């Protein structure tokens, strides 16, 4: 669907059957499907391909600063499949997505080692409340009103960290579809009633315990005010991998 004042926003994640995002001894979210030892090669690969598909149709991707730390300074939302690179070309989208890192304290970001922060062709916005102490000279520092996508690397300062305002400004600059890859902002976008769809892949592994899950560090929704998920499409691959696509709606129960 097309919106007049904001982009279409969706999330894509792989979860264990009990809703965990990672293993306690391997924090990477990409490990959930990969380390399903009973799954076929195609089932293990499916999660990565679906994420690649989500990236290929998007203009921008949201990444949380915690993901940068977990993925060891090499987190870029690249598209590495030739058929999906061709799809992106047919959709008239540039080679690289706009990467949006949201961080209350961007001093936690390693500007020296983080690939996204280097002087390359990957467009990057760091949305934060205060500028870092050390910042490479090729970064432009401005506020939301001055956002200019012609600048490859920019820090956008906003004391309130108003994500709604940023998203509206991105829409004005031609960003029509945003993929969210941040577990924290998956929940927060729903609090703002901005998340439109969720692609939740389920791999047949059980983890348990207190390792990460969606919305773990956010306040819970109440019984009469919470998002509702309606299945748009439902698919399975083999016996170990299920990948539904959900529409997210916000109906208040009375």
SULLINKA-V815027 format. One record per residue. N is the residue number from 0. PHI is phi in whole degrees, -180 to 180 (NA if undefined). D_CENTER is the distance of its C-alpha to the mean C-alpha in whole Angstrom. Layout:
n:phi:d_center
N:PHI:D_CENTER
N:PHI:D_CENTER
This chain:
n:phi:d_center
0:NA:19
1:-103:20
2:-112:20
3:-84:22
4:-129:21
5:-159:17
6:-75:14
7:-78:13
8:-127:10
9:-143:8
10:-112:6
11:-141:7
12:-143:9
13:-112:12
14:-125:14
15:-72:18
16:-67:21
17:-101:21
18:83:17
19:-92:16
20:-93:13
21:-158:16
22:-90:19
23:-65:21
24:-100:22
25:-152:19
26:-74:16
27:-62:14
28:-68:12
29:-75:13
30:-88:16
31:-56:16
32:-80:18
33:-61:19
34:-103:22
35:-82:23
36:-74:26
37:-96:28
38:-80:25
39:-76:26
40:-60:25
41:-65:23
42:-66:22
43:-67:20
44:-82:19
45:-59:18
46:-59:14
47:-64:14
48:-66:15
49:-66:13
50:-64:10
51:-60:12
52:-62:13
53:-60:10
54:-66:9
55:-67:13
56:-96:13
57:-102:11
58:-93:12
59:-147:9
60:-135:5
61:-95:4
62:-128:5
63:-81:8
64:-65:11
65:-65:12
66:-63:10
67:-63:12
68:-70:15
69:-69:14
70:-89:14
71:59:17
72:60:16
73:-138:15
74:-87:11
75:-131:11
76:-84:9
77:-87:13
78:-118:14
79:-112:17
80:-112:19
81:-60:22
82:-67:22
83:-81:18
84:-62:19
85:-66:22
86:-59:20
87:-62:18
88:-64:21
89:-65:23
90:-85:20
91:60:21
92:-104:18
93:-67:18
94:-57:18
95:-108:15
96:-71:12
97:-71:12
98:-95:9
99:-118:9
100:-99:9
101:-110:11
102:-150:13
103:-65:17
104:-129:19
105:-80:18
106:-68:21
107:-77:19
108:-83:17
109:-88:20
110:-68:20
111:-76:23
112:-110:21
113:-69:17
114:-56:17
115:-61:15
116:-90:17
117:-86:20
118:-78:22
119:-132:21
120:-90:20
121:-83:16
122:-70:15
123:-141:14
124:-118:14
125:-107:14
126:-101:14
127:-150:17
128:-88:20
129:-149:22
130:-71:22
131:-70:23
132:-66:26
133:-116:26
134:-141:24
135:-55:25
136:-68:27
137:-82:25
138:-83:22
139:-103:23
140:-107:23
141:-154:23
142:-117:22
143:-60:20
144:-63:23
145:-96:24
146:-55:20
147:-140:21
148:-73:19
149:-71:22
150:-81:21
151:-68:19
152:-130:19
153:-147:19
154:-105:18
155:-105:18
156:-94:20
157:-152:20
158:-59:22
159:-88:21
160:49:17
161:-80:17
162:-67:14
163:-60:16
164:-65:18
165:-63:15
166:-65:14
167:-64:17
168:-67:18
169:-63:16
170:-61:17
171:-64:20
172:-97:20
173:95:19
174:-84:15
175:-104:15
176:-134:12
177:-120:8
178:-97:5
179:-103:2
180:-116:2
181:-102:4
182:-59:7
183:-64:9
184:-79:8
185:-57:8
186:-72:11
187:-64:12
188:-62:11
189:-73:13
190:-60:16
191:-87:16
192:58:16
193:-112:13
194:-84:11
195:-99:13
196:-141:12
197:-137:11
198:-100:11
199:-110:12
200:-83:14
201:-121:17
202:-104:19
203:-76:23
204:-124:23
205:-116:23
206:-116:23
207:71:24
208:74:24
209:-113:22
210:-76:19
211:-61:15
212:-143:14
213:-62:12
214:74:13
215:-60:16
216:-103:16
217:-109:16
218:-73:19
219:-69:20
220:-80:21
221:-86:24
222:-63:26
223:-105:27
224:-139:24
225:-156:21
226:-69:18
227:-120:20
228:-107:18
229:-116:20
230:-69:20
231:-92:20
232:-142:20
233:-137:21
234:-135:22
235:-139:23
236:-129:24
237:62:27
238:-118:27
239:-126:24
240:-147:21
241:-123:20
242:-137:17
243:-82:17
244:-119:15
245:-112:16
246:-89:17
247:-104:16
248:-127:19
249:-127:20
250:-110:24
251:-85:26
252:-82:29
253:-124:32
